[in-house]
Amino acid sequence: MAEKLSINTAGIMAERFGKDTLISLATVDNGEPQVRTVDGYYEDGAFYVLTYALSGKMRQLEKHPRAAVCGEWFTGSGIGENLGYILDEKNAELFTKLREVFAGWYGNGHIVESDRNNIILKIQLTDGILFANGVRYDIDFT
């Protein structure tokens, strides 16, 4: 039975994913699973990704917002949400943090701040399985 996110599991999640981390992100397209590797950042039960609004993953999430993530001995499910343009005023605080988190690659031309199609994707986790120190944790993020 899944347990709510505890102080222990929250700490493990923050340690593993509270920085620029490669994760697998799965979506569905015409009933078929699609997976890709993205740079993700975890905070308070959600992963954040800087991406392009017209990308395949975003088109797929518009039709079917359910998503799955996997990495570093964690797998989880959640709901993908387009938070909008990276420079939108409502995203200012979050984007400042994400720009710092992703500083290692942010300035390499992948993100063009003047392009309004550069957005923040939030994957709000609903459930997950975390392995740490030989223990399996079934987590309910709701």
Residue, then its C-alpha position, 0 to 999 in steps of 0.5 A: m500500500a502506498e504511503k504519503l510522501s514522508i520526511n524520509t522519502a521527501g529528503i531522498m527525492a530532493e537529494r537525487f532530483g533537486k538538481d539538473t538530473l536526466i530522467s526518462l519521460a514517457t507519454v502516449d501517442n495514438g495509444e503507443p508509448q513514447v519515451r525520451t530523456v529530458d533534463g528534469y528538476y524535482e521539487d515538492g512532488a513535481f518534476y520541472v522541464l524546460t521544453y518547446a511548446l510545439s514539441g512532440k511531447m507537448r502535443q502528446l500531453e495536450k491530448h493525454p496529460r498522463a505521463a510517467v518518469c523514471g531515473e535514479w531508482f525511481t519510477g512514477s506517474g503524474i499529470g503533465e501541465n504546460l505552465g506557459y512561457i518561461l518569461d511570463e510574469k507568473n513564472a518569474e520565481l520558478f524560472t529564476k530557479l530553473r535557469e540556475v539549476f540548468a545553468g550547465w547547458y542553459g546558455n548553449g542555444h537550446i533555449v531562446e528566451s525571446d521565443r514564446n514557445n519556450i515553456i515550463l513543463k510541470i509533471q505533478l506526480t501522483d504516485g511512485i516507487l522509490f528504492a533507497n538503501g535496500v528499501r522499497y517505498d511506494i509513494d502516494f503524492t496526492 
